[in-house]
Amino acid sequence: MSDSPLPRVVIILRGTMCSGKTVLQGLMEREDMHLVEVPLLCEAVAEGYNYVPVDLVHAFRATGRNMRELNYGMEDRPYLVVDACVSAKEVAAAFAETRVVQVVLVAPWYLVAARRRLRLVMDGIPLAAIDNHPRYVAWANTYYSHNYREQMVLEGVEEVWVNTADCPWRVEEDPDTVLRPMFAWPYIDDPTQLYQQALHIGEGWYGNRARVGFEQARLDAVLPADCAGLTVLDVGSSEGGFCFEALNRGAVYTMGLELRQPQVDLMVTLRSQTFQALSVAQYDVNKLPLPVLYDRYGEARLWGLTLLLNVLHRVEDPGKLLREALVKSERVVVEAPFCMGTEPGKPEDAKYPGTWHLPPAWVTQVAHAHGFGMKRIEVGPYVPEQRLIFEMSREAFGGTAKLVGTQLRD
C-alpha cells in the first residue's frame, strides 16, 4: 500500500460551513465549470480527479490511520481532491512528497449567515427566515473569527483563495476585503454613477428620488407582498432593485444576473455596504445556462421565484430562456412587450423595433407545457401601452388567466 503511486497534485478544499465546498464538488462532478474560475480546479476536471469526502477524512483521523491511505485504490487519476477541515494539516503531511495545494473558499459573513438560514428553510424550518436588516450585523459577524485567515494557513503549502460570494466564483487576492467589509450606509446619489432607479434598501430609499413612486409601483406589481422564505433569481437585474426589495419583504436569499459591468459593480458595492443576502453575476444568458440552487447535500433545488423583467424581448431565443426558467423555478414572473398571435414576433411598427414581442396565448401555452398555471396577466406601470406582466406558478397549473386593467385588443 505504501508503494502505491502518488497523485500528481493533492487539492485540499477548506472553508467554513456554507462557504460552498459541497456545492463546488458537485459542480466539478457535473463539469459545470462555467461557474468556477479557478484554473487548478478546471485542470483537475479536464485531466481526471478522485474525490474524498470529509466524513471519510474524519474517520481516518479518529482511528489514527495514515491519511496517505485516502489514495489507496484510486491511483488511476492525477488529481486527488480532499474535503478536509480540521484534518487539513494531517492530509498535507501525508502527501509531503507531492504537490499539495489548499483551495480556501471564503464568502462575506453575512452571505454565510444567509446560506445557513437557507439550508434550514430548504429543510422545512420556517423560523430560519429571519429579518435581513443590518441590525443583525453584530450577531452575524460571529460566523468568522478575527483570526480566520491565520487559521487557514498551512506551513509550506500553496494556497488559492476563492471568493464564493458570487457566480461565477472569483479568485480573491485579498480575503480580508471579503471577510471583514466596512459597514457604511450607501451614498448613491452621485450623478457620476450609472444609476437610474430608486432603490429601496433596508429602511431607506436611495438614488433617483424623483422616481420613488414609480419604482414602488413597479415593485408592488411584480413581487408578492410577503416574500418570507423565498429564494429569488432576477435575470437582467440592472442595479438590483427587485433583489433588494425581495429581501426587504423577507426573502432568504437572492441572486442578480446582469450583463453590464457598471450595474454589477454597483450591486456588489451596495451589498457590501448593507450586508444583504445577495449574490451577483455578470452573466450572458445567451451563452450560459441559468444558475441552479443547491441544497446542503449538493442536490439541485428549485428557485422559489424567478424574475424575467424586460429581458425576454432582447435575448436571442425568448422561448429557450422562458422554458429554462420554468424548469428551474416554482414561480416565474415575466414582464415583456406583447403582440397578438400565437408565436413571438418582431413587429415593424413597435416602439422598439427589432425586439421580440410575446403573445399572451403563447406564454400561457409554454407555461402549461411545463406544468405551470397562469395566475394573472396584468398591465404594469412600465410602458403600460406596450408591456404586460405574466405571473406563472406550478401550484396554479390548470387555472385560468385573469386579465387586470386594460383589455387586450388586435
Phi and psi in degrees as a GROMACS rama.xvg file:
@    title "Ramachandran Plot"
@    xaxis  label "Phi"
@    yaxis  label "Psi"
@TYPE xy
-69.5025  -20.1598  SER-2
-92.1916  3.21003  ASP-3
-65.2432  144.257  SER-4
-63.4915  143.519  PRO-5
-84.7923  151.018  LEU-6
-66.2387  156.641  PRO-7
-69.3107  -36.4473  ARG-8
-138.905  134.875  VAL-9
-107.91  123.04  VAL-10
-108.732  120.237  ILE-11
-100.409  117.866  ILE-12
-86.7097  128.806  LEU-13
-136.854  158.313  ARG-14
156.225  156.671  GLY-15
-69.6902  167.065  THR-16
-55.2114  135.639  MET-17
73.6627  14.0055  CYS-18
-79.7721  -18.4176  SER-19
119.137  15.4107  GLY-20
-63.5925  -47.2292  LYS-21
-63.9978  -43.0885  THR-22
-64.0794  -41.9235  VAL-23
-60.2563  -45.078  LEU-24
-63.048  -38.1219  GLN-25
-64.6485  -38.9345  GLY-26
-65.0314  -40.0886  LEU-27
-64.0523  -42.0178  MET-28
-62.8185  -37.554  GLU-29
-88.8673  0.0138681  ARG-30
58.8589  34.5664  GLU-31
-84.5768  56.6704  ASP-32
-79.7517  -2.32521  MET-33
-66.2248  -12.7657  HIS-34
-95.07  -2.1535  LEU-35
-129.535  115.672  VAL-36
-102.301  53.1301  GLU-37
-121.358  104.889  VAL-38
-53.117  -39.3405  PRO-39
-60.7666  -42.3652  LEU-40
-70.6002  -35.5003  LEU-41
-63.6305  -39.2622  CYS-42
-63.1326  -41.7394  GLU-43
-61.7232  -41.3911  ALA-44
-66.6918  -41.9454  VAL-45
-69.4456  -38.7923  ALA-46
-95.5433  -16.7058  GLU-47
111.025  131.903  GLY-48
-144.599  158.348  TYR-49
-115.294  144.922  ASN-50
-117.237  134.845  TYR-51
-116.082  116.183  VAL-52
-71.4769  159.89  PRO-53
-64.1128  -32.4471  VAL-54
-61.045  -40.4758  ASP-55
-68.5003  -39.1475  LEU-56
-62.0328  -44.2374  VAL-57
-64.4187  -37.2349  HIS-58
-63.8128  -42.2863  ALA-59
-61.7342  -42.638  PHE-60
-65.2974  -41.1452  ARG-61
-66.8655  -31.5735  ALA-62
-94.7248  0.12569  THR-63
74.8678  15.3244  GLY-64
-76.2026  154.953  ARG-65
-69.051  125.786  ASN-66
-62.4586  -18.1372  MET-67
-63.9027  -25.1186  ARG-68
-68.018  -12.9485  GLU-69
-57.6838  -26.765  LEU-70
-90.6847  -2.4468  ASN-71
-67.0517  129.88  TYR-72
81.5118  1.62819  GLY-73
-129.096  39.4369  MET-74
-85.8907  6.97352  GLU-75
-87.1521  -8.13353  ASP-76
-125.517  147.924  ARG-77
-76.0934  -16.9037  PRO-78
-116.354  137.681  TYR-79
-118.83  119.17  LEU-80
-106.321  121.866  VAL-81
-119.137  124.482  VAL-82
-85.9862  100.735  ASP-83
-134.145  136.026  ALA-84
-111.016  -89.5804  CYS-85
-69.4176  -15.7337  VAL-86
-93.8042  6.16921  SER-87
-59.7633  -39.6637  ALA-88
-63.284  -42.2074  LYS-89
-66.8637  -38.0501  GLU-90
-63.8691  -45.4932  VAL-91
-61.5544  -40.7794  ALA-92
-66.7407  -36.0603  ALA-93
-67.1325  -27.8167  ALA-94
-113.592  39.4526  PHE-95
-62.8854  -24.4359  ALA-96
-79.5329  -12.0215  GLU-97
-116.054  177.713  THR-98
-78.5811  123.637  ARG-99
-116.81  127.859  VAL-100
-125.155  130.948  VAL-101
-100.958  118.542  GLN-102
-99.5779  110.571  VAL-103
-101.312  119.072  VAL-104
-90.4461  132.65  LEU-105
-140.818  141.312  VAL-106
-142.754  155.759  ALA-107
-55.9722  144.679  PRO-108
-60.2344  -31.4147  TRP-109
-72.3333  -28.4731  TYR-110
-75.4177  -36.4576  LEU-111
-61.4712  -43.5981  VAL-112
-61.3171  -41.328  ALA-113
-65.1742  -38.7987  ALA-114
-67.5539  -33.7657  ARG-115
-65.4565  -42.6768  ARG-116
-62.3806  -40.592  ARG-117
-62.3676  -39.5246  LEU-118
-57.1826  -44.0128  ARG-119
-68.3651  -38.6781  LEU-120
-62.2351  -42.8668  VAL-121
-63.4938  -27.7174  MET-122
-87.5328  7.73044  ASP-123
83.6387  25.0708  GLY-124
-107.131  94.9446  ILE-125
-65.8425  -24.0588  PRO-126
-66.059  -13.2109  LEU-127
-72.6884  -18.1733  ALA-128
-83.6064  73.1309  ALA-129
-83.0213  170.647  ILE-130
-59.6185  144.471  ASP-131
-96.7446  11.8887  ASN-132
-69.5113  147.523  HIS-133
-60.5129  -8.49228  PRO-134
-66.5079  -11.1634  ARG-135
-87.4233  9.88271  TYR-136
-56.5425  -52.2741  VAL-137
-61.5363  -39.2705  ALA-138
-66.3552  -47.1278  TRP-139
-69.1068  -27.5505  ALA-140
-63.7437  -18.2978  ASN-141
-71.9184  -8.9944  THR-142
-70.1643  -21.8602  TYR-143
-123.78  124.499  TYR-144
-75.5403  162.553  SER-145
-71.0186  -16.4963  HIS-146
-109.985  27.7832  ASN-147
-57.476  -43.9466  TYR-148
-62.6156  -41.5097  ARG-149
-65.4209  -34.293  GLU-150
-65.5994  -27.1409  GLN-151
-84.0314  -12.4457  MET-152
-77.4735  132.382  VAL-153
-116.583  126.523  LEU-154
-57.8709  125.82  GLU-155
76.208  9.02107  GLY-156
-108.948  133.361  VAL-157
-60.6639  149.842  GLU-158
-130.394  140.398  GLU-159
-128.226  118.155  VAL-160
-96.3049  129.877  TRP-161
-121.185  124.338  VAL-162
-84.7241  108.643  ASN-163
-95.7806  20.2343  THR-164
-66.327  -36.2829  ALA-165
-125.387  177.539  ASP-166
-133.505  121.559  CYS-167
-65.4706  151.715  PRO-168
-68.1072  144.982  TRP-169
-123.113  148.035  ARG-170
-74.1018  129.901  VAL-171
-110.35  117.002  GLU-172
-71.7511  -30.7509  GLU-173
-122.645  91.7126  ASP-174
-58.4697  -26.3695  PRO-175
-61.3283  -30.0199  ASP-176
-69.8109  -22.7887  THR-177
-87.4245  -42.0204  VAL-178
-70.2783  -40.4396  LEU-179
-132.108  69.4356  ARG-180
-69.3064  151.718  PRO-181
-81.05  137.665  MET-182
-84.8862  131.804  PHE-183
-157.741  135.518  ALA-184
-64.6628  139.609  TRP-185
-68.3074  140.15  PRO-186
-117.075  100.681  TYR-187
-124.713  29.7655  ILE-188
-94.9602  6.74635  ASP-189
-67.1127  117.972  ASP-190
-66.6289  -13.9631  PRO-191
-75.2063  -15.069  THR-192
-81.7834  148.362  GLN-193
-76.8158  85.6607  LEU-194
-138.811  113.984  TYR-195
-114.631  -28.3386  GLN-196
-82.7404  176.092  GLN-197
-115.082  122.201  ALA-198
-102.848  136.405  LEU-199
-102.12  105.569  HIS-200
-123.6  121.583  ILE-201
64.5588  -115.763  GLY-202
-111.513  11.2744  GLU-203
-137.849  161.545  GLY-204
-101.95  139.341  TRP-205
-132.683  157.52  TYR-206
95.5131  -138.003  GLY-207
-74.0813  97.3171  ASN-208
-62.4494  -28.487  ARG-209
-68.5956  -15.8706  ALA-210
-104.726  8.38707  ARG-211
-57.8726  -47.9792  VAL-212
-62.1658  -42.487  GLY-213
-64.6063  -45.1132  PHE-214
-66.6481  -36.7852  GLU-215
-61.5838  -40.4909  GLN-216
-64.4339  -39.1725  ALA-217
-66.1898  -42.8318  ARG-218
-61.1526  -44.1333  LEU-219
-67.74  -29.9629  ASP-220
-75.7274  -21.477  ALA-221
-106.455  -46.0549  VAL-222
-93.1813  147.953  LEU-223
-63.8424  150.213  PRO-224
-62.6489  -32.1494  ALA-225
-121.146  113.186  ASP-226
-105.689  19.4432  CYS-227
-53.2741  124.914  ALA-228
79.961  -1.14273  GLY-229
-75.7781  147.943  LEU-230
-105.551  132.894  THR-231
-125.25  128.444  VAL-232
-112.219  118.907  LEU-233
-109.576  110.182  ASP-234
-92.3774  119.495  VAL-235
77.2623  53.6535  GLY-236
-79.6094  -7.83019  SER-237
53.7907  -124.882  SER-238
-85.0554  3.39039  GLU-239
91.6305  18.3496  GLY-240
-57.4844  -42.6126  GLY-241
-74.3411  -29.8217  PHE-242
-65.4121  -48.4477  CYS-243
-64.1165  -39.6177  PHE-244
-69.512  -36.7549  GLU-245
-59.7288  -39.4008  ALA-246
-66.206  -39.662  LEU-247
-57.1875  -34.2173  ASN-248
-92.4811  9.80966  ARG-249
107.951  2.55477  GLY-250
-59.5051  144.814  ALA-251
-89.6223  -26.0073  VAL-252
-160.46  143.783  TYR-253
-136.707  154.764  THR-254
-137.011  129.928  MET-255
-109.566  126.818  GLY-256
-107.53  125.973  LEU-257
-147.592  138.073  GLU-258
-82.2968  -32.4883  LEU-259
-83.5802  128.16  ARG-260
-63.0045  -43.4081  GLN-261
-58.6384  -39.573  PRO-262
-68.1629  -38.6511  GLN-263
-61.3794  -47.1966  VAL-264
-60.5658  -39.5711  ASP-265
-65.5451  -42.5149  LEU-266
-60.4564  -42.9784  MET-267
-64.3455  -41.3187  VAL-268
-63.5323  -46.3558  THR-269
-65.1046  -39.0285  LEU-270
-62.0595  -43.6914  ARG-271
-69.3174  -21.8614  SER-272
-89.7349  -20.6475  GLN-273
-121.515  -0.6016  THR-274
58.2042  49.814  PHE-275
-94.9779  150.801  GLN-276
-82.3213  66.8188  ALA-277
-127.678  123.483  LEU-278
-99.6473  149.609  SER-279
-129.741  146.605  VAL-280
-144.139  132.771  ALA-281
-81.8613  112.232  GLN-282
-140.015  133.357  TYR-283
-108.872  104.79  ASP-284
-71.7291  -11.0701  VAL-285
-74.551  -19.9368  ASN-286
-114.28  -26.382  LYS-287
-120.101  145.838  LEU-288
-70.5665  156.02  PRO-289
-62.9398  143.091  LEU-290
-60.9308  151.875  PRO-291
-106.965  143.435  VAL-292
-88.7365  128.042  LEU-293
-114.052  145.463  TYR-294
-92.2082  -170.829  ASP-295
-65.6631  -17.8289  ARG-296
-100.983  7.3526  TYR-297
78.6692  12.9996  GLY-298
-90.4862  141.944  GLU-299
-67.9741  136.026  ALA-300
-125.257  164.059  ARG-301
-85.5656  140.555  LEU-302
-66.2655  139.384  TRP-303
-66.0276  -36.9623  GLY-304
-149.691  126.699  LEU-305
-114.948  131.302  THR-306
-106.549  127.147  LEU-307
-121.717  76.8604  LEU-308
-100.484  113.028  LEU-309
53.8618  44.1716  ASN-310
-126.157  -32.4072  VAL-311
-64.9775  -28.9604  LEU-312
-75.7648  -9.24386  HIS-313
-111.509  -6.10761  ARG-314
-86.6251  167.943  VAL-315
-68.4368  -40.2044  GLU-316
-136.505  93.4991  ASP-317
-63.0747  -32.5529  PRO-318
-65.3205  -41.8382  GLY-319
-62.1341  -46.2195  LYS-320
-67.0993  -41.8648  LEU-321
-62.765  -44.055  LEU-322
-63.8456  -39.2663  ARG-323
-65.8005  -40.066  GLU-324
-62.8405  -40.1863  ALA-325
-65.1939  -40.3454  LEU-326
-63.5473  -31.8747  VAL-327
-103.703  14.2241  LYS-328
-140.67  159.566  SER-329
-88.5024  -33.3713  GLU-330
-143.892  141.768  ARG-331
-132.921  133.766  VAL-332
-117.882  126.423  VAL-333
-115.672  136.524  VAL-334
-123.415  122.563  GLU-335
-159.645  157.02  ALA-336
-62.1637  147.506  PRO-337
-122.234  158.744  PHE-338
-146.111  168.672  CYS-339
-87.8844  160.044  MET-340
124.98  -163.05  GLY-341
-121.984  -6.31132  THR-342
-138.056  150.695  GLU-343
-57.9672  144.11  PRO-344
-143.818  175.089  GLY-345
-125.184  82.9988  LYS-346
-60.6128  137.656  PRO-347
-69.6297  -28.6208  GLU-348
-94.1148  15.3781  ASP-349
-70.6866  157.283  ALA-350
-61.9451  -35.5244  LYS-351
-120.206  85.0578  TYR-352
-63.41  150.175  PRO-353
87.8557  1.36967  GLY-354
-109.084  154.855  THR-355
-71.0366  142.085  TRP-356
-121.603  137.751  HIS-357
-110.462  122.066  LEU-358
-70.8578  135.291  PRO-359
-54.4297  -36.8829  PRO-360
-63.1364  -38.5117  ALA-361
-69.07  -45.3745  TRP-362
-59.1795  -43.7428  VAL-363
-62.7799  -41.22  THR-364
-63.5297  -44.1952  GLN-365
-62.8758  -41.7841  VAL-366
-60.5185  -48.5838  ALA-367
-62.4584  -35.9263  HIS-368
-65.1605  -20.1754  ALA-369
-110.479  18.155  HIS-370
79.0288  24.0909  GLY-371
-111.689  143.694  PHE-372
-101.723  153.202  GLY-373
-90.4807  108.372  MET-374
-74.8296  -36.8755  LYS-375
-162.666  152.496  ARG-376
-126.069  118.273  ILE-377
-132.685  144.056  GLU-378
-82.2935  118.418  VAL-379
-93.5069  178.807  GLY-380
-77.9195  -12.233  PRO-381
-95.7241  117.495  TYR-382
44.6343  62.2767  VAL-383
-62.4733  -24.4049  PRO-384
-76.853  -7.74613  GLU-385
-129.701  -24.9499  GLN-386
-118.68  147.344  ARG-387
-122.677  155.635  LEU-388
-108.331  126.112  ILE-389
-112.904  125.977  PHE-390
-114.627  121.992  GLU-391
-122.798  142.555  MET-392
-146.741  153.15  SER-393
-65.7561  -37.487  ARG-394
-68.392  -19.8855  GLU-395
-95.6748  10.4476  ALA-396
-58.0373  130.819  PHE-397
95.7798  -9.71573  GLY-398
-78.4777  176.811  GLY-399
-112.858  150.938  THR-400
-71.2948  139.859  ALA-401
-114.81  117.081  LYS-402
-88.3478  127.245  LEU-403
-113.815  132.1  VAL-404
90.8081  -140.539  GLY-405
-58.3713  133.552  THR-406
-75.24  145.588  GLN-407
-77.9679  138.258  LEU-408
-141.331  154.238  ARG-409
